[in-house]
């Protein structure tokens, strides 16, 4: 399993995501069938190369972050297996 960090923040993702996306590359993806933004940190510094997935579920914002230089295939497996109880 790649080194990952999961953060959960109360409130909509647009309150959190704006500062994360600024100056970085943003594409679309899905987590547990939920549309999500995939942010590749391209700004210089220790986080350069990190991948942050941001999505909203039941009024909470979830951030799943992969450390720079990690195994992208293993991280994708983590994302593919992410789910919420029904």
C-alpha positions in Angstrom: 0.0 0.0 0.0 1.4 3.4 -0.9 1.8 6.0 1.8 -1.5 7.9 1.8 -3.3 10.3 4.1 -7.1 10.7 4.3 -8.6 13.9 5.6 -12.3 14.6 6.3 -13.4 18.2 6.5 -17.0 19.4 7.4 -18.5 21.4 4.6 -18.5 21.5 0.8 -15.4 20.7 -1.2 -15.3 24.1 -3.0 -14.3 25.7 0.4 -11.3 23.4 0.6 -10.4 22.7 -3.0 -9.7 26.3 -4.2 -6.4 26.6 -2.3 -5.3 23.0 -3.2 -6.0 23.5 -6.9 -4.3 26.9 -7.2 -1.3 26.5 -9.5 -1.7 22.8 -9.9 -3.0 20.4 -12.6 -6.7 19.3 -12.0 -8.4 16.5 -13.8 -11.6 14.5 -13.2 -11.9 11.0 -11.7 -14.3 9.0 -9.5 -14.1 7.5 -6.1 -16.9 5.1 -4.9 -18.9 6.2 -7.9 -18.7 9.8 -6.8 -17.2 12.5 -9.1 -13.9 13.7 -7.8 -11.1 16.1 -8.7 -7.6 14.7 -9.0 -5.0 17.4 -8.2 -1.4 16.8 -9.2 0.8 19.1 -7.2 3.1 20.8 -9.7 4.2 23.8 -7.6 7.8 23.5 -6.3 8.4 22.4 -2.8 8.2 19.2 -0.7 4.7 18.3 -1.9 5.6 18.5 -5.6 4.5 15.3 -7.3 1.8 14.5 -4.7 -1.7 13.5 -5.9 -4.7 14.7 -4.0 -8.2 13.4 -4.7 -11.0 15.6 -3.4 -14.7 14.7 -3.4 -17.8 15.4 -1.4 -20.0 12.9 0.3 -22.9 13.6 2.7 -21.9 17.2 3.4 -18.2 16.3 4.1 -15.2 16.8 2.0 -12.8 13.9 1.6 -9.1 14.4 0.6 -7.1 11.3 -0.2 -3.4 12.2 -0.7 -0.7 10.1 -2.2 2.9 11.0 -1.2 5.3 12.2 -4.0 7.1 9.4 -5.8 4.6 6.7 -4.7 3.3 3.8 -6.8 0.5 5.1 -8.9 -1.0 1.7 -9.7 -1.2 0.8 -6.0 -2.8 4.2 -5.3 -5.4 3.5 -8.0 -6.2 0.2 -6.4 -6.9 2.0 -3.1 -9.2 4.4 -4.9 -11.0 1.6 -6.7 -11.6 -0.2 -3.5 -12.8 2.9 -1.6 -16.5 2.6 -0.6 -19.2 3.9 1.8 -21.7 1.7 3.6 -25.2 1.9 2.1 
